[in-house]
Amino acid sequence: NRQIITRKDEKEENMSDRILFMGWNRAYVGLEKQSMKVFQKGLEYLSKLQKDGRIESYDIVTLTPHGGDLNAFVIVRGEGQKLAEILRDATFAQIVSEANFCIQGYGVVTGSIGTGAIKALTHWASYAG
């Protein structure tokens, strides 16, 4: 019987447990300026979402060179229903379309973090016996 061991604190319990993960490789050659413009547009959009209370927070992560195809990503934290609404938002769709045009390997996926991830891992562990 496998058990997932977790550390809980008050801050973690008050955080949302759903995320949007937006990852990418690098700009296509010749589209570097356009990729920076869409990145800025995306940051302005995320700041507005946070100010309006539609997301809890977001973090930008850059990775050190490693030879792989994931060089940076953004994690957006929020409530599942609110994040689902953002995925259907026309402004979000426009930013994603533009990013896909000028940035290699750009993708958006939903996921779980914190207590949500622990629930998923506990569920998976039950299959391992």
C-alpha positions in Angstrom: 0.0 0.0 0.0 1.6 3.2 -1.2 1.0 6.5 0.5 1.7 10.0 -0.7 3.3 12.1 2.1 2.5 15.8 2.0 3.3 18.9 3.9 0.3 21.1 4.5 0.4 24.7 5.8 -2.3 27.3 6.0 -1.0 29.2 2.9 -1.1 26.1 0.8 -4.6 25.2 1.9 -5.9 28.7 0.9 -4.4 28.5 -2.6 -6.2 27.4 -5.7 -5.4 23.9 -6.9 -5.8 24.2 -10.7 -3.4 25.7 -13.2 -2.9 26.7 -16.8 0.6 25.7 -18.0 1.8 27.7 -21.0 5.2 26.4 -22.2 7.4 27.2 -25.2 10.8 26.6 -26.9 12.0 29.8 -28.6 10.9 32.3 -31.2 11.1 31.3 -34.8 14.0 32.9 -36.6 13.0 36.2 -38.0 10.0 36.5 -35.6 11.8 37.4 -32.5 10.4 41.0 -32.3 6.8 39.7 -32.8 7.3 37.0 -30.2 8.4 39.7 -27.6 5.3 41.7 -28.5 3.0 38.8 -28.0 4.8 38.0 -24.7 4.2 41.5 -23.5 0.5 41.3 -24.6 0.2 38.1 -22.7 1.7 39.6 -19.5 -0.7 42.6 -19.7 -3.6 40.2 -20.1 -2.5 38.1 -17.1 -2.1 41.2 -15.0 -5.6 42.3 -15.9 -7.0 38.9 -15.1 -5.3 39.0 -11.7 -6.5 42.5 -11.0 -10.1 41.5 -12.0 -9.9 38.4 -9.7 -10.2 35.9 -12.5 -6.9 34.3 -11.6 -5.1 34.0 -8.3 -1.6 34.5 -9.5 0.9 33.7 -12.2 4.6 32.8 -12.3 7.0 33.1 -15.3 9.8 30.5 -15.3 12.9 30.5 -17.6 15.0 27.4 -17.7 18.8 27.2 -18.1 20.1 25.9 -21.4 19.7 22.1 -21.4 19.3 21.0 -25.0 15.6 20.3 -24.7 12.6 21.9 -26.3 11.0 23.5 -23.2 12.9 26.7 -22.4 10.3 28.8 -20.5 6.8 28.6 -19.2 4.1 30.4 -17.3 2.0 28.8 -14.6 -1.4 30.5 -14.0 -3.1 29.6 -10.7 -6.8 29.8 -10.2 -10.2 28.1 -9.7 -11.0 25.4 -12.2 -14.2 27.1 -13.4 -12.6 30.5 -13.9 -9.6 29.0 -15.7 -12.0 27.1 -18.0 -13.7 30.4 -18.8 -10.4 32.0 -19.7 -9.7 29.1 -22.1 -12.9 30.1 -24.0 -12.1 33.8 -23.8 -11.6 35.5 -27.3 -8.7 37.6 -26.1 -6.9 34.5 -24.7 -7.6 32.6 -28.0 -6.1 35.5 -30.0 -3.0 35.6 -27.9 -2.5 31.8 -28.1 -3.0 31.9 -31.9 -0.4 34.7 -32.3 2.0 32.9 -30.0 1.7 29.7 -32.0 2.5 31.6 -35.2 5.8 33.1 -33.9 7.0 30.8 -31.1 8.2 27.2 -31.5 6.5 24.6 -29.4 4.0 26.9 -27.8 1.3 25.1 -25.9 -1.3 25.5 -23.2 -2.5 22.6 -21.0 -4.5 22.5 -17.8 -3.3 20.8 -14.7 -3.3 20.5 -10.9 -1.0 21.9 -8.3 -0.7 21.7 -4.5 -3.7 19.8 -3.0 -5.1 19.1 -6.4 -1.9 17.4 -7.5 -1.8 15.4 -4.3 -5.3 14.2 -5.0 -4.3 13.1 -8.5 -1.1 11.4 -7.2 -3.0 9.6 -4.5 -5.5 8.4 -7.1 -2.7 7.1 -9.3 -1.0 5.4 -6.4 -4.1 3.4 -5.7 -3.5 1.6 -9.0 0.1 0.8 -8.2 -1.1 -1.5 -5.4 
